[in-house]
Amino acid sequence: MKKRVEVPIQQDNGMSKVKMINDTKVRFSEMSEMASHLYKLVEASVIKFIGKGTGKNESPDTTPENFLEMGHAHVFRTLDTDGNKHTRSVAIAGHYHLLELEYDKNDPEAAPKIVAMSGPMQLVTKKVKGRTVQVDEPLNDYDYHTHDIAYVKSEKIQARTVNKEAKEFIANQSAKVPQAPAGVR
């Protein structure tokens, strides 16, 4: 005997009635508070290619008319709202800088010292062992500028956390989805 399937009743507004399968009790996730620190990488000069094409085979020494030296600055925040530590400045003028921080072991909320900085970097997609990955690479082979760093301020931020019940629900739901046969996508 076939199981009877209920057909949703169509409303005048084009919506269908639905049945709630669980309670609607509000479940708040916990918020954790942490310190996020803001720095400014103060103005420095970057050498930008302004000629036609990619400029891959050119340099400021060989074709100076195709390059422009210009001032720029970056900002850097130690944490994002998920609580992840950052190691890159914000990208400006087509590049960013990798930063190495030193935290005070005795005071976890103290602003860390920035102890090292890369030259201008870019994120490049490459194939490594058959997998596509993104890697940091130097922007070019003629500009190695860095910046002086100024501490701006610190803030207490509320880091987002994942609701444990929601995480379990999502895991259970994805386990119910049938897997496609091999070779079918």
Contact map, one row per residue, 1 for C-alpha under 8 A:
11100000000000000000000000000000000000000000000000000000000000000000000000000000000000000000000000000000000000000000000000000000000000000000000000000000000000000000000000000000000000000
11110000000000000000000000000000000000000000000000000000000000000000000000000000000000000000000000000000000000000000000000000000000000000000000000000000000000000000000000000000000000000
11111000000000000000000000000000000000000000000000000000000000000000000000000000000000000000000000000000000000000000000000000000000000000000000000000000000000000000000000000000000000000
01111100000000000000000000000000000000000000000000000000000000000000000000000000000000000000000000000000000000000000000000000000000000000000000000000000000000000000000000000000000000000
00111110000000000000000000000000000000000000000000000000000000000000000000000000000000000000000000000000000000000000000000000000000000000000000000000000000000000000000000000000000000000
00011111000000000000000000000000000000000000000000000000000000000000000000000000000000000000000000000000000000000000000000000000000000000000000000000000000000000000000000000000000000000
00001111100000000000000000000000000000000000000000000000000000000000000000000000000000000000000000000000000000000000000000000000000000000000000000000000000000000000000000000000000000000
00000111110000011100000000000000000000000000000000000000000000000000000000000000000000000000000000000000000000000000000000000000000000000000000000000000000000000000000000000000000000000
00000011111000011000000000000000000000000000000000000000000000000000000000000000000000000000000000000000000000000000000000000000000000000000000000000000000000000000000000000000000000000
00000001111101111000000000000000000000000000000000000000000000000000000000000000000000000000000000000000000000000000000000000000000000000000000000000000000000000000000000000000000000000
00000000111111111000000000000000000000000000000000000000000000000000000000000000000000000000000000000000000000000000000000000000000000000000000000000000000000000000000000000000000000000
00000000011111100000000000000000000000000000000000000000000000000000000000000000000000000000000000000000000000000000000000000000000000000000000000000000000000000000000000000000000000000
00000000001111100000000000000000000000000000000000000000000000000000000000000000000000000000000000000000000000000000000000000000000000000000000000000000000000000000000000000000000000000
00000000011111110000000000000000000000000000000000000000000000000000000000000000000000000000000000000000000000000000000000000000000000000000000000000000000000000000000000000000000000000
00000000011111111000000000000000000000000000000000000000000000000000000000000000000000000000000000000000000000000000000000000000000000000000000000000000000000000000000000000000000000000
00000001111001111100000000000000000000000000000000000000000000000000000000000000000000000000000000000000000000000000000000000000000000000000000000000000000000000000000000000000000000000
00000001111000111110000000000000000000000000000000000000000000000000000000000000000000000000000000000000000000000000000000000000000000000000000000000000000000000000000000000000000000000
00000001000000011111000000000000000000000000000000000000000000000000000000000000000000000000000000000000000000000000000000000000000000000000000000000000000000000000000000000000000000000
00000000000000001111100000000000000000000000000000000000000000000000000000000000000000000000000000000000000000000000000000000000000000000000000000000000000000000000000000000000000000000
00000000000000000111111000000000000000000000000000000000000000000000000000000000000000000000000000000000000000000000000000000000000000000000000000000000000000000000000000000000000000000
00000000000000000011111000000000000000000000000000000000000000000000000000000000000000000000000000000000000000000000000000000000000000000000000000000000000000000000000000000000000000000
00000000000000000001111100000000000000000000000000000000000000000000000000000000000000000000000000000000000000000000000000000000000000000000000000000000000000000000000000000000000000000
00000000000000000001111110000000000000000000000000000000000000000000000000000000000000000000000000000000000000000000000000000000000000000000000000000000000000000000000000000000000000000
00000000000000000000011111000000000000000000000000000000000000000000000000000000000000000000000000000000000000000000000000000000000000000000000000000000000000000000000000000000000000000
00000000000000000000001111100000000000000000000000000000000000000000000000000000000000000000000000000000000000000000000000000000000000000000000000000000000000000000000000000000000000000
00000000000000000000000111110000000000000000000000000000000000000000000000000000000000000000000000000000000000000000000000000000000000000000000000000000000000000000000000000000000000000
00000000000000000000000011111000000000000000000000000000000000000000000000000000000000000000000000000000000000000000000000000000000000000000000000000000000000000010000000000000000000000
00000000000000000000000001111100000000000000000000000000000000000000000000000000000000000000000000000000000000000000000000000000000000000000000000000000000000000010000000000000000000000
00000000000000000000000000111110000000000000000000000000000000000000000000000000000000000000000000000000000000000000000000000000000000000000000000000000000000001111000000000000000000000
00000000000000000000000000011111000000000000000000000000000000000000000000000000000000000000000000000000000000000000000000000000000000000000000000000000000000001010000000000000000000000
00000000000000000000000000001111100000000000000000000000000000000000000000000000000000000000000000000000000000000000000000000000000000000000000000000000000001111000000000000000000000000
00000000000000000000000000000111110000000000000000000000000000000000000000000000000000000000000000000000000000000000000000000000000000000000000000000000000001111000000000000000000000000
00000000000000000000000000000011111000000000000000000000000000000000000000000000000000000000000000000000000000000000000000000000000000000000000000000000000111100000000000000000000000000
00000000000000000000000000000001111100000000000000000000000000000000000000000000001000000000000000000000000010000000000000000000000000000000000000000000000111100000000000000000000000000
00000000000000000000000000000000111110000000000000000000000000000000000000000010000000000000000000000000000010000000000000000000000000000000000000000000011110000000000000000000000000000
00000000000000000000000000000000011111000000000000000000000000000000000000001111000000000000000000000000000000000000000000000000000000000000000000000000011110000000000000000000000000000
00000000000000000000000000000000001111100000000000000000000000000000000000001110000000000000000000000000000000100000000000000000000000000000000000000011111000000000000000000000000000000
00000000000000000000000000000000000111110000000000000000000000000000000000111100000000000000000000000000000000000000000000000000000000000000000000000011110000000000000000000000000000000
00000000000000000000000000000000000011111000000000000000000000000000000000111000000000000000000000000000000000000000000000000000000000000000000000001111100000000000000000000000000000000
00000000000000000000000000000000000001111100000000000000000000000000000011110000000000000000000000000000000000000000000000000000000000000000000000001111000000000000000000000000000000000
00000000000000000000000000000000000000111110000000000000000000000000000011110000000000000000000000000000000000000000000000000000000000000000000000111100000000000000000000000000000000000
00000000000000000000000000000000000000011111000000000000000000000000000111000000000000000000000000000000000000000000000000000000000000000000000000111100000000000000000000000000000000000
00000000000000000000000000000000000000001111100000000000000000000000001111000000000000000000000000000000000000000000000000000000000000000000000000110000000000000000000000000000000000000
00000000000000000000000000000000000000000111110000000000000000000000001110000000000000000000000000000000000000000000000000000000000000000000000011100000000000000000000000000000000000000
00000000000000000000000000000000000000000011111000000000000000000000111100000000000000000000000000000000000000000000000000000000000000000000000010000000000000000000000000000000000000000
00000000000000000000000000000000000000000001111100000000000000000000111100000000000000000000100000000000000000000000000000000000000000000000001010000000000000000000000000000000000000000
00000000000000000000000000000000000000000000111110000000000000000011110000000000000000000000000000000000000000000000000000000000000000000000001000000000000000000000000000000000000000000
00000000000000000000000000000000000000000000011111000000000000000011110000000000000000000000100000000000000000000000000000000000000000000000000000000000000000000000000000000000000000000
00000000000000000000000000000000000000000000001111100010000000000111000000000000000000000000000000000000000000000000000000000000000000000000000000000000000000000000000000000000000000000
00000000000000000000000000000000000000000000000111110000000000000111000000000000000000000000000000000000000000000000000000000000000000000000000000000000000000000000000000000000000000000
00000000000000000000000000000000000000000000000011111010000000001110000000000000000000000000000000000000000000000000000000000000000000000000000000000000000000000000000000000000000000000
00000000000000000000000000000000000000000000000001111110000000000000000000000000000000000000000000000000000000000000000000000000000000000000000000000000000000000000000000000000000000000
00000000000000000000000000000000000000000000000000111110000000000000000000000000000000000000000000000000000000000000000000000000000000000000000000000000000000000000000000000000000000000
00000000000000000000000000000000000000000000000000011111000000000000000000000000000000000000000000000000000000000000000000000000000000000000000000000000000000000000000000000000000000000
00000000000000000000000000000000000000000000000010111111111000000000000000000000000000000000000000000000000000000000000000000000000000000000000000000000000000000000000000000000000000000
00000000000000000000000000000000000000000000000000000111110000000000000000000000000000000000000000000000000000000000000000000000000000000000000000000000000000000000000000000000000000000
00000000000000000000000000000000000000000000000000000011111000000000000000000000000000000000000000000000000000000000000000000000000000000000000000000000000000000000000000000000000000000
00000000000000000000000000000000000000000000000000000011111101100000000000000000000000000000000000000000000000000000000000000000000000000000000000000000000000000000000000000000000000000
00000000000000000000000000000000000000000000000000000010111111110010000000000000000000000000000000000000000000000000000000000000000000000000010000000000000000000000000000000000000000000
00000000000000000000000000000000000000000000000000000000011111111110000000000000000000000000000000000000000000000000000000000000000000000000010000000000000000000000000000000000000000000
00000000000000000000000000000000000000000000000000000000001111110000000000000000000000000000000000000000000000000000000000000000000000000000000000000000000000000000000000000000000000000
00000000000000000000000000000000000000000000000000000000011111110000000000000000000000000000000000000000000000000000000000000000000000000000000000000000000000000000000000000000000000000
00000000000000000000000000000000000000000000000000000000011111111110000000000000000000000000000000000000000000000000000000000000000000000000000000000000000000000000000000000000000000000
00000000000000000000000000000000000000000000000000000000001111111110000000000000000000000000000000000000000000000000000000000000000000000000000000000000000000000000000000000000000000000
00000000000000000000000000000000000000000000000000100000000100111111000000000000000000000000000000000000000000000000000000000000000000000000000000000000000000000000000000000000000000000
00000000000000000000000000000000000000000000000011100000000100111111000000000000000000000000000000000000000000000000000000000000000000000000000000000000000000000000000000000000000000000
00000000000000000000000000000000000000000000001111100000001100111111100000000000000000000000000000000000000000000000000000000000000000000000000000000000000000000000000000000000000000000
00000000000000000000000000000000000000000000001111000000000000001111110000000000000000000000000000000000000000000000000000000000000000000000000000000000000000000000000000000000000000000
00000000000000000000000000000000000000000000111100000000000000000011111000000000000000000000000000000000000000000000000000000000000000000000000000000000000000000000000000000000000000000
00000000000000000000000000000000000000000000111100000000000000000001111100000000000000000000000000000000000000000000000000000000000000000000000000000000000000000000000000000000000000000
00000000000000000000000000000000000000000011110000000000000000000000111110000000000000000000000000000000000000000000000000000000000000000000000000000000000000000000000000000000000000000
00000000000000000000000000000000000000000111110000000000000000000000011111000000000000000001100000000000000000000000000000000000000000000000000000000000000000000000000000000000000000000
00000000000000000000000000000000000000011111000000000000000000000000001111100000000000000001000000000000000000000000000000000000000000000000000000100000000000000000000000000000000000000
00000000000000000000000000000000000000011110000000000000000000000000000111110000000000001111000100000000000000000000000000000000000000000000000000000000000000000000000000000000000000000
00000000000000000000000000000000000001111000000000000000000000000000000011111000000000001100000000000000000000000000000000000000000000000000000000000000000000000000000000000000000000000
00000000000000000000000000000000000001111000000000000000000000000000000001111100000000011100000000000000000000000000000000000000000000000000000000000000000000000000000000000000000000000
00000000000000000000000000000000000111100000000000000000000000000000000000111111000001001000000000000000000000000000000000000000000000000000000000000000000000000000000000000000000000000
00000000000000000000000000000000000111000000000000000000000000000000000000011111000011100000000000000000000000000000000000000000000000000000000000000000000000000000000000000000000000000
00000000000000000000000000000000001110000000000000000000000000000000000000001111111111000000000000000000000000000000000000000000000000000000000000000000000000000000000000000000000000000
00000000000000000000000000000000000100000000000000000000000000000000000000001111111111000000000000000000000000000000000000000000000000000000000000000000000000000000000000000000000000000
00000000000000000000000000000000000000000000000000000000000000000000000000000011111100000000000000000000000000000000000000000000000000000000000000000000000011110000000000000000000000000
00000000000000000000000000000000000000000000000000000000000000000000000000000011111100000000000000000000000000000000000000000000000000000000000000000000000000111000000000000000000000000
00000000000000000000000000000000010000000000000000000000000000000000000000000011111110000000000000000000000000000000000000000000000000000000000000000000000000110000000000000000000000000
00000000000000000000000000000000000000000000000000000000000000000000000000000011111111000000000000000000000000000000000000000000000000000000000000000000000000000000000000000000000000000
00000000000000000000000000000000000000000000000000000000000000000000000000000111001111100000000000000000000000000000000000000000000000000000000000000000000000000000000000000000000000000
00000000000000000000000000000000000000000000000000000000000000000000000000001111000111111000000000000000000000000000000000000000000000000000000000000000000000000000000000000000000000000
00000000000000000000000000000000000000000000000000000000000000000000000000000100000011111000000001111000000000000000000000000000000000000000000000000000000000000000000000000000000000000
00000000000000000000000000000000000000000000000000000000000000000000000000010000000001111100000111100000000000000000000000000000000000000000000000000000000000000000000000000000000000000
00000000000000000000000000000000000000000000000000000000000000000000000001111000000001111110000111100000000000000000000000000000000000000000000000000000000000000000000000000000000000000
00000000000000000000000000000000000000000000000000000000000000000000000001110000000000011111000110000000000000000000000000000000000000000000000000000000000000000000000000000000000000000
00000000000000000000000000000000000000000000000000000000000000000000000001000000000000001111111110000000000000000000000000000000000000000000000000000000000000000000000000000000000000000
00000000000000000000000000000000000000000000000000000000000000000000000111000000000000000111111100000000000000000000000000000000000000000000000000000000000000000000000000000000000000000
00000000000000000000000000000000000000000000010100000000000000000000000100000000000000000011111000000000000000000000000000000000000000000000000000000000000000000000000000000000000000000
00000000000000000000000000000000000000000000000000000000000000000000000000000000000000000011111100000000000000000000000001000000000000000000000000000000000000000000000000000000000000000
00000000000000000000000000000000000000000000000000000000000000000000000000000000000000000011111110000000000000000000000111000000000000000010000000000000000000000000000000000000000000000
00000000000000000000000000000000000000000000000000000000000000000000000001000000000000011111011111000000000000000000000111000000000000000000000000000000000000000000000000000000000000000
00000000000000000000000000000000000000000000000000000000000000000000000000000000000000011110001111100000000000000000111110000000000000000000000001000000000000000000000000000000000000000
00000000000000000000000000000000000000000000000000000000000000000000000000000000000000111000000111110000000000000000111010000000000000000000000000000000000000000000000000000000000000000
00000000000000000000000000000000000000000000000000000000000000000000000000000000000000111000000011111000000000000111110000000000000000000000000000000000000000000000000000000000000000000
00000000000000000000000000000000000000000000000000000000000000000000000000000000000000100000000001111100000000000111100000000000000000000000000000000000000000000000000000000000000000000
00000000000000000000000000000000000000000000000000000000000000000000000000000000000000100000000000111110000000011111000000000000000000000000000000000000000000000000000000000000000000000
00000000000000000000000000000000000000000000000000000000000000000000000000000000000000000000000000011111000000011110000000000000000000000000000000000000000000000000000000000000000000000
00000000000000000000000000000000000000000000000000000000000000000000000000000000000000000000000000001111100101111000000000000000000000000000000000000000000000000000000000000000000000000
00000000000000000000000000000000000000000000000000000000000000000000000000000000000000000000000000000111111101010000000000000000000000000000000000000000000000000000000000000000000000000
00000000000000000000000000000000000000000000000000000000000000000000000000000000000000000000000000000011111100000000000000000000000000000000000000000000000000000000000000000000000000000
00000000000000000000000000000000000000000000000000000000000000000000000000000000000000000000000000000001111100000000000000000000000000000000000000000000000000000000000000000000000000000
00000000000000000000000000000000000000000000000000000000000000000000000000000000000000000000000000000001111111000000000000000000000000000000000000000000000000000000000000000000000000000
00000000000000000000000000000000000000000000000000000000000000000000000000000000000000000000000000000011111111000000000000000000000000000000000000000000000000000000000000000000000000000
00000000000000000000000000000000011000000000000000000000000000000000000000000000000000000000000000000000001111100000000000000000000000000000000000000000000000000000000000000000000000000
00000000000000000000000000000000000000000000000000000000000000000000000000000000000000000000000000000011001111110000000000000000000000000000000000000000000000000000000000000000000000000
00000000000000000000000000000000000010000000000000000000000000000000000000000000000000000000000000000010000011111000000000000000000000000000000000000000010000000000000000000000000000000
00000000000000000000000000000000000000000000000000000000000000000000000000000000000000000000000000001111000001111100000000000000000000000000000000000000000000000000000000000000000000000
00000000000000000000000000000000000000000000000000000000000000000000000000000000000000000000000000001110000000111110000000000000000000000000000000000000000000000000000000000000000000000
00000000000000000000000000000000000000000000000000000000000000000000000000000000000000000000000000111100000000011111100000000000000000000000000000000000000000000000000000000000000000000
00000000000000000000000000000000000000000000000000000000000000000000000000000000000000000000000000111100000000001111100000000000000000000000000000000000000000000000000000000000000000000
00000000000000000000000000000000000000000000000000000000000000000000000000000000000000000000000000111000000000000111110000000000000000000000000000000000000000000000000000000000000000000
00000000000000000000000000000000000000000000000000000000000000000000000000000000000000000000000011110000000000000111111000000000000000000000000001000000000000000000000000000000000000000
00000000000000000000000000000000000000000000000000000000000000000000000000000000000000000000000011100000000000000001111110000000000000000000000001000000000000000000000000000000000000000
00000000000000000000000000000000000000000000000000000000000000000000000000000000000000000000000011000000000000000000111110000000000000000100001111000000000000000000000000000000000000000
00000000000000000000000000000000000000000000000000000000000000000000000000000000000000000000001110000000000000000000011111000000000000000111001111000000000000000000000000000000000000000
00000000000000000000000000000000000000000000000000000000000000000000000000000000000000000000001111000000000000000000011111100000000000011110000000000000000000000000000000000000000000000
00000000000000000000000000000000000000000000000000000000000000000000000000000000000000000000011100000000000000000000000111110000000000011110000000000000000000000000000000000000000000000
00000000000000000000000000000000000000000000000000000000000000000000000000000000000000000000000000000000000000000000000011111000000001111000000000000000000000000000000000000000000000000
00000000000000000000000000000000000000000000000000000000000000000000000000000000000000000000000000000000000000000000000001111100000001111000000000000000000000000000000000000000000000000
00000000000000000000000000000000000000000000000000000000000000000000000000000000000000000000000000000000000000000000000000111110000111100000000000000000000000000000000000000000000000000
00000000000000000000000000000000000000000000000000000000000000000000000000000000000000000000000000000000000000000000000000011111000111100000000000000000000000000000000000000000000000000
00000000000000000000000000000000000000000000000000000000000000000000000000000000000000000000000000000000000000000000000000001111111110000000000000000000000000000000000000000000000000000
00000000000000000000000000000000000000000000000000000000000000000000000000000000000000000000000000000000000000000000000000000111111110000000000000000000000000000000000000000000000000000
00000000000000000000000000000000000000000000000000000000000000000000000000000000000000000000000000000000000000000000000000000011111000000000000000000000000000000000000000000000000000000
00000000000000000000000000000000000000000000000000000000000000000000000000000000000000000000000000000000000000000000000000000011111100000000000000000000000000000000000000000000000000000
00000000000000000000000000000000000000000000000000000000000000000000000000000000000000000000000000000000000000000000000000000011111110000000000000000000000000000000000000000000000000000
00000000000000000000000000000000000000000000000000000000000000000000000000000000000000000000000000000000000000000000000000001111011111000000000000000000000000000000000000000000000000000
00000000000000000000000000000000000000000000000000000000000000000000000000000000000000000000000000000000000000000000000000001111001111100000000000000000000000000000000000000000000000000
00000000000000000000000000000000000000000000000000000000000000000000000000000000000000000000000000000000000000000000000000111100000111110000000000000000000000000000000000000000000000000
00000000000000000000000000000000000000000000000000000000000000000000000000000000000000000000000000000000000000000000000000111100000011111000000000000000000000000000000000000000000000000
00000000000000000000000000000000000000000000000000000000000000000000000000000000000000000000000000000000000000000000000011110000000001111100000000000000000000000000000000000000000000000
00000000000000000000000000000000000000000000000000000000000000000000000000000000000000000000000000000000000000000000000011110000000000111110000000000000000000000000000000000000000000000
00000000000000000000000000000000000000000000000000000000000000000000000000000000000000000000000000000000000000000000001111000000000000011111100000000000000000000000000000000000000000000
00000000000000000000000000000000000000000000000000000000000000000000000000000000000000000000001000000000000000000000000111000000000000001111101000000000000000000000000000000000000000000
00000000000000000000000000000000000000000000000000000000000000000000000000000000000000000000000000000000000000000000000100000000000000000111111000000000000000000000000000000000000000000
00000000000000000000000000000000000000000000000000000000000000000000000000000000000000000000000000000000000000000000000000000000000000000111111100000000000000000000000000000000000000000
00000000000000000000000000000000000000000000000000000000001100000000000000000000000000000000000000000000000000000000000000000000000000000001111100000000000000000000000000000000000000000
00000000000000000000000000000000000000000000011000000000000000000000000000000000000000000000000000000000000000000000001100000000000000000011111110000000000000000000000000000000000000000
00000000000000000000000000000000000000000000000000000000000000000000000000000000000000000000000000000000000000000000001100000000000000000000111111000000000000000000000000000000000000000
00000000000000000000000000000000000000000001110000000000000000000000000000000000000000000000000000000000000000000000001100000000000000000000001111100000000000000000000000000000000000000
00000000000000000000000000000000000000000001000000000000000000000000000000000000000000000000000010000000000000000000111100000000000000000000000111110000000000000000000000000000000000000
00000000000000000000000000000000000000001111000000000000000000000000000010000000000000000000000000000000000000000000000000000000000000000000000011111000000000000000000000000000000000000
00000000000000000000000000000000000000001110000000000000000000000000000000000000000000000000000000000000000000000000000000000000000000000000000001111100000000000000000000000000000000000
00000000000000000000000000000000000000111100000000000000000000000000000000000000000000000000000000000000000000000000000000000000000000000000000000111110000000000000000000000000000000000
00000000000000000000000000000000000000111100000000000000000000000000000000000000000000000000000000000000000000000000000000000000000000000000000000011111000000000000000000000000000000000
00000000000000000000000000000000000011110000000000000000000000000000000000000000000000000000000000000000000000000000000000000000000000000000000000001111100000000000000000000000000000000
00000000000000000000000000000000000011110000000000000000000000000000000000000000000000000000000000000000000000000000000000000000000000000000000000000111110000000000000000000000000000000
00000000000000000000000000000000000011100000000000000000000000000000000000000000000000000000000000000000000000000000000000000000000000000000000000000011111000000000000000000000000000000
00000000000000000000000000000000001111000000000000000000000000000000000000000000000000000000000000000000000000100000000000000000000000000000000000000001111100000000000000000000000000000
00000000000000000000000000000000001110000000000000000000000000000000000000000000000000000000000000000000000000000000000000000000000000000000000000000000111110000000000000000000000000000
00000000000000000000000000000000111100000000000000000000000000000000000000000000000000000000000000000000000000000000000000000000000000000000000000000000011111000000000000000000000000000
00000000000000000000000000000000111100000000000000000000000000000000000000000000100000000000000000000000000000000000000000000000000000000000000000000000001111100000000000000000000000000
00000000000000000000000000000011110000000000000000000000000000000000000000000000100000000000000000000000000000000000000000000000000000000000000000000000000111110000000000000000000000000
00000000000000000000000000000011110000000000000000000000000000000000000000000000111000000000000000000000000000000000000000000000000000000000000000000000000011111000000000000000000000000
00000000000000000000000000000011000000000000000000000000000000000000000000000000111000000000000000000000000000000000000000000000000000000000000000000000000001111100000000000000000000000
00000000000000000000000000001111000000000000000000000000000000000000000000000000010000000000000000000000000000000000000000000000000000000000000000000000000000111110000000000000000000000
00000000000000000000000000001000000000000000000000000000000000000000000000000000000000000000000000000000000000000000000000000000000000000000000000000000000000011111011000000000000000000
00000000000000000000000000111100000000000000000000000000000000000000000000000000000000000000000000000000000000000000000000000000000000000000000000000000000000001111111000000000000000000
00000000000000000000000000001000000000000000000000000000000000000000000000000000000000000000000000000000000000000000000000000000000000000000000000000000000000000111111100000000000000000
00000000000000000000000000000000000000000000000000000000000000000000000000000000000000000000000000000000000000000000000000000000000000000000000000000000000000000011111110000000000000000
00000000000000000000000000000000000000000000000000000000000000000000000000000000000000000000000000000000000000000000000000000000000000000000000000000000000000000111111111000000000000000
00000000000000000000000000000000000000000000000000000000000000000000000000000000000000000000000000000000000000000000000000000000000000000000000000000000000000000111111111100000000000000
00000000000000000000000000000000000000000000000000000000000000000000000000000000000000000000000000000000000000000000000000000000000000000000000000000000000000000001111111110000000000000
00000000000000000000000000000000000000000000000000000000000000000000000000000000000000000000000000000000000000000000000000000000000000000000000000000000000000000000111111111000000000000
00000000000000000000000000000000000000000000000000000000000000000000000000000000000000000000000000000000000000000000000000000000000000000000000000000000000000000000011111111100000000000
00000000000000000000000000000000000000000000000000000000000000000000000000000000000000000000000000000000000000000000000000000000000000000000000000000000000000000000001111111110000000000
00000000000000000000000000000000000000000000000000000000000000000000000000000000000000000000000000000000000000000000000000000000000000000000000000000000000000000000000111111111000000000
00000000000000000000000000000000000000000000000000000000000000000000000000000000000000000000000000000000000000000000000000000000000000000000000000000000000000000000000011111111100000000
00000000000000000000000000000000000000000000000000000000000000000000000000000000000000000000000000000000000000000000000000000000000000000000000000000000000000000000000001111111100000000
00000000000000000000000000000000000000000000000000000000000000000000000000000000000000000000000000000000000000000000000000000000000000000000000000000000000000000000000000111111110000000
00000000000000000000000000000000000000000000000000000000000000000000000000000000000000000000000000000000000000000000000000000000000000000000000000000000000000000000000000011111110000000
00000000000000000000000000000000000000000000000000000000000000000000000000000000000000000000000000000000000000000000000000000000000000000000000000000000000000000000000000001111111000000
00000000000000000000000000000000000000000000000000000000000000000000000000000000000000000000000000000000000000000000000000000000000000000000000000000000000000000000000000000011111100000
00000000000000000000000000000000000000000000000000000000000000000000000000000000000000000000000000000000000000000000000000000000000000000000000000000000000000000000000000000000111110000
00000000000000000000000000000000000000000000000000000000000000000000000000000000000000000000000000000000000000000000000000000000000000000000000000000000000000000000000000000000011111011
00000000000000000000000000000000000000000000000000000000000000000000000000000000000000000000000000000000000000000000000000000000000000000000000000000000000000000000000000000000001111110
00000000000000000000000000000000000000000000000000000000000000000000000000000000000000000000000000000000000000000000000000000000000000000000000000000000000000000000000000000000000111110
00000000000000000000000000000000000000000000000000000000000000000000000000000000000000000000000000000000000000000000000000000000000000000000000000000000000000000000000000000000000011111
00000000000000000000000000000000000000000000000000000000000000000000000000000000000000000000000000000000000000000000000000000000000000000000000000000000000000000000000000000000000111111
00000000000000000000000000000000000000000000000000000000000000000000000000000000000000000000000000000000000000000000000000000000000000000000000000000000000000000000000000000000000100111
